[in-house]
Amino acid sequence: MAIGVFDSGVGGLTVHRELTRRFPERDFIYLADQANAPYGGRGGEEIVELTRAGCERLFEAGASVVVLACNTASAIALRRLQQTWIPSLRERLGRPVNVLGIIVPTIEAATGLPWTYEAEAVPEGDKVAAIDITGVFCTAATALSRVYEIEIDKRRHDLAVFAEPCPGLAGLIELGAPVEELSVVVSDHVDALRRKIGRHPDKAVLGCTHYEIVAELFASALPAGTELIHQPTAVADALDRYFAAHPEYALGETGRRDFITTGQAGAQSALVAQFWGEPLTFEQA
């Protein structure tokens, strides 16, 4: 048994790396759906089906829990899978299984509040002045879902949220584009968000796990001191609490690490190797 980590490509490695640091004795299987990456520009039903297929591969390979290390999949597919697919899958497999996302932990980190908390409704006619602005850099599909705006507003009326979709950025990172090219793209999106808001945000969410690979470029493009919400740390914290509350999941105890892809097997890009700290090779799914 193992913990499965799923992403459309290599972005989820940012979450995977933090999870293996937090749970070094657990077994992990990472699946990248590189044959269909990126997901950000795809339609909702296609995202749901691709995510379901990826999760099924991981459960068949022995995963007990699958972490969707992809904001697009978490925003579009997670609830559907949890409500309509997981119950029947548990019956078919005859063991506890579940799919978890990364947006809930990110919103908890951005608001400083647990997911279960909801602020009191503001009386009609009253208005709470936002004192902080949070920018969310994300894919087009995540921006279209408005999940960050909706869920943060439920908990913090004093936080204003502005999303900046970055179409094509995840694909460039996936292909290992030169840092110089990526820096220009990141700077353009940071400036676009500044113009949209009228100033720079107080904090920023890197709402696509691919973006964490180039987090330094976002930090350089934003004013010094701008707080970045790092999803890997938030997810690891949340998963630590989840496993403590749910001991029924078998997670393995040998420290095994498997990396598989639906795309081209072999070594990943130099950009990924630089981020990972050493060359990383995937096997064919």
C-alpha positions in Angstrom: 0.0 0.0 0.0 1.1 3.6 -0.6 0.3 7.3 -0.9 -0.5 8.2 -4.5 0.3 11.7 -5.8 -1.3 12.7 -9.1 -0.7 15.6 -11.4 -1.0 16.4 -15.1 2.8 16.7 -15.2 5.8 17.5 -13.1 4.3 20.3 -11.1 3.0 17.9 -8.5 6.6 17.0 -7.7 6.7 20.1 -5.6 4.0 18.6 -3.3 5.5 15.1 -3.6 8.9 16.3 -2.4 7.5 17.9 0.8 5.3 14.9 1.5 8.2 12.5 1.3 10.2 14.8 3.7 7.2 14.8 6.1 6.5 11.0 5.8 9.9 9.5 4.9 9.0 5.9 6.0 5.8 5.8 3.8 5.6 4.4 0.3 4.8 6.8 -2.6 3.7 6.4 -6.2 3.8 9.5 -8.3 1.8 9.6 -11.6 2.2 12.3 -14.2 -0.4 12.4 -17.0 2.1 14.0 -19.3 0.4 12.6 -22.4 -2.5 15.0 -21.7 -0.8 17.8 -19.9 -1.5 20.6 -19.3 -5.1 20.4 -17.9 -5.6 24.2 -17.5 -7.1 24.8 -20.9 -9.3 21.7 -21.1 -13.1 21.5 -20.5 -14.6 20.5 -17.2 -15.9 17.0 -18.2 -12.6 16.1 -19.8 -10.7 17.2 -16.7 -12.9 15.0 -14.5 -12.5 11.9 -16.7 -8.7 12.4 -17.0 -8.4 12.8 -13.3 -10.6 9.8 -12.5 -8.5 7.6 -14.9 -5.2 8.8 -13.3 -6.6 8.0 -9.8 -7.8 4.6 -10.9 -4.2 3.8 -12.1 -2.8 4.7 -8.7 -5.4 2.7 -6.8 -4.7 -0.3 -9.0 -1.0 0.2 -8.2 -1.8 -0.1 -4.5 -2.4 3.5 -3.4 -4.8 3.9 -0.4 -5.0 7.7 -0.6 -4.4 9.8 -3.7 -3.4 13.4 -3.4 -4.4 15.5 -6.4 -1.3 17.7 -6.6 -3.0 19.8 -9.3 -5.1 22.8 -8.6 -7.1 22.4 -11.8 -8.0 18.8 -11.0 -8.8 19.8 -7.4 -11.0 22.7 -8.4 -12.9 20.9 -11.2 -12.9 17.1 -10.5 -12.3 16.5 -6.7 -15.9 17.0 -5.4 -17.4 14.9 -8.3 -15.0 12.0 -7.7 -15.5 12.1 -3.9 -19.3 12.1 -4.2 -20.0 9.9 -7.2 -17.0 7.6 -7.7 -15.2 6.9 -4.4 -18.1 5.2 -2.6 -18.5 2.6 -5.3 -14.8 2.2 -5.7 -14.5 1.4 -2.0 -17.0 -1.4 -2.4 -15.3 -2.8 -5.5 -11.8 -2.8 -3.9 -13.0 -3.9 -0.5 -10.7 -1.5 1.3 -10.6 2.2 2.5 -9.5 4.6 -0.3 -9.9 8.3 -0.8 -9.0 11.2 -3.0 -7.8 14.5 -1.5 -7.1 17.9 -3.0 -4.7 20.7 -2.4 -7.0 23.7 -2.5 -8.5 23.2 1.0 -5.1 23.3 2.7 -4.1 26.3 0.6 -7.2 28.3 1.6 -6.6 27.3 5.3 -3.1 28.7 4.9 -4.2 31.9 3.1 -7.0 32.7 5.7 -5.4 31.3 8.8 -8.6 29.5 9.5 -9.8 25.9 9.4 -11.9 24.8 6.5 -14.9 24.2 8.8 -15.0 27.8 9.8 -17.5 30.1 8.1 -17.8 33.8 8.9 -21.1 35.3 9.8 -23.0 36.7 6.9 -22.7 40.5 6.4 -26.1 42.2 6.8 -27.5 43.5 3.5 -26.4 47.1 3.0 -23.3 46.7 5.2 -19.9 46.3 3.7 -16.6 45.1 5.2 -13.7 47.0 3.9 -11.0 44.7 2.7 -7.7 45.5 4.5 -5.5 42.9 2.7 -5.4 41.8 -0.9 -4.5 38.2 -2.0 -3.4 37.5 -5.5 -3.8 34.1 -7.0 -1.7 33.0 -10.0 -3.4 30.0 -11.6 -4.5 28.2 -14.7 -7.4 29.4 -16.8 -9.6 26.6 -15.6 -8.9 27.3 -11.9 -9.6 31.0 -12.5 -12.9 30.2 -14.2 -14.0 28.1 -11.2 -13.5 31.1 -8.9 -12.9 28.6 -6.1 -10.3 30.8 -4.3 -12.5 33.9 -4.4 -15.6 32.0 -3.2 -14.1 30.0 -0.5 -11.8 32.7 1.0 -14.8 35.1 1.1 -16.8 32.6 3.1 -14.2 32.7 5.8 -12.6 36.2 5.7 -14.7 39.2 4.5 -11.7 41.4 5.1 -9.6 39.7 2.4 -10.0 40.7 -1.2 -9.0 38.1 -3.8 -7.9 38.7 -7.4 -7.0 35.8 -9.7 -4.5 36.1 -12.6 -4.8 33.3 -15.1 -1.5 32.4 -16.6 -2.3 30.4 -19.7 0.6 28.5 -21.2 2.9 29.0 -18.2 2.5 25.4 -16.8 3.2 24.1 -20.3 6.4 26.1 -20.6 7.6 24.8 -17.3 6.6 21.2 -18.3 8.7 21.5 -21.4 11.7 22.9 -19.5 11.7 26.4 -21.1 14.8 28.6 -20.4 14.7 30.5 -17.1 15.1 33.8 -19.1 11.9 33.0 -21.0 10.0 32.0 -17.9 11.1 35.1 -16.1 9.6 37.4 -18.8 6.3 35.5 -18.7 6.1 35.5 -14.9 6.9 39.3 -14.8 4.2 40.0 -17.3 1.6 38.2 -15.2 2.7 39.9 -12.0 2.4 43.3 -13.8 -1.0 42.3 -15.2 -2.3 41.5 -11.7 -0.9 44.8 -10.4 -2.8 46.7 -13.1 -6.0 44.8 -12.3 -5.8 45.6 -8.6 -4.3 49.0 -8.8 -1.3 48.0 -6.7 0.6 44.8 -5.8 -1.1 42.2 -3.6 -0.1 41.9 0.1 0.3 38.1 -0.4 0.2 35.8 -3.3 -0.9 32.2 -3.8 1.0 30.1 -6.4 -2.2 28.4 -7.4 -0.6 25.8 -9.8 1.9 23.4 -8.5 4.0 23.9 -11.6 4.6 27.5 -10.5 6.3 26.4 -7.3 9.2 25.2 -9.5 9.8 28.8 -10.4 8.7 30.3 -7.1 11.9 32.4 -7.0 10.9 34.1 -10.3 7.5 35.1 -8.7 9.3 36.3 -5.6 11.7 38.4 -7.7 8.9 39.9 -9.8 6.8 40.9 -6.7 7.8 43.6 -4.2 10.3 42.5 -1.6 8.5 41.1 1.4 5.4 39.9 -0.4 4.2 36.8 1.4 4.0 33.7 -0.8 1.6 30.9 0.2 3.5 27.7 -0.6 1.1 24.8 -1.3 3.6 22.0 -0.6 3.9 23.0 3.1 0.2 23.6 3.5 -0.7 20.2 2.0 1.9 18.4 4.1 0.5 20.0 7.3 -3.1 19.1 6.3 -2.2 15.5 5.4 -0.4 15.1 8.7 -3.6 16.0 10.5 -5.7 13.8 8.2 -3.7 10.7 8.7 -3.7 11.2 12.5 -7.5 11.3 12.3 -7.8 8.4 9.9 -5.6 5.5 10.9 -7.6 3.1 8.7 -5.5 3.8 5.6 -2.5 1.5 4.9 0.3 3.7 3.6 3.3 1.3 3.4 6.4 1.3 5.5 9.4 0.7 3.2 10.1 4.2 1.9 9.5 3.1 -1.7 9.4 5.8 -4.4 7.9 5.1 -7.8 7.7 7.7 -10.6 5.5 6.8 -13.6 4.2 8.8 -16.6 1.6 8.4 -19.3 3.9 10.3 -21.6 7.5 9.7 -22.7 9.4 7.5 -20.2 12.9 8.6 -19.3 14.7 11.5 -17.8 12.8 14.7 -17.1 13.9 18.2 -18.2 16.9 20.0 -16.9 14.6 22.5 -15.2 13.0 19.6 -13.2 16.4 18.1 -12.4 17.6 21.5 -11.1 14.5 21.9 -8.9 14.6 18.2 -7.7 18.3 18.4 -7.0 19.3 15.5 -9.2 18.2 13.9 -12.5 14.8 12.3 -12.2 13.7 9.4 -14.4 10.1 8.3 -15.0 8.9 4.8 -16.0 6.1 4.2 -18.5 2.6 3.9 -16.9 
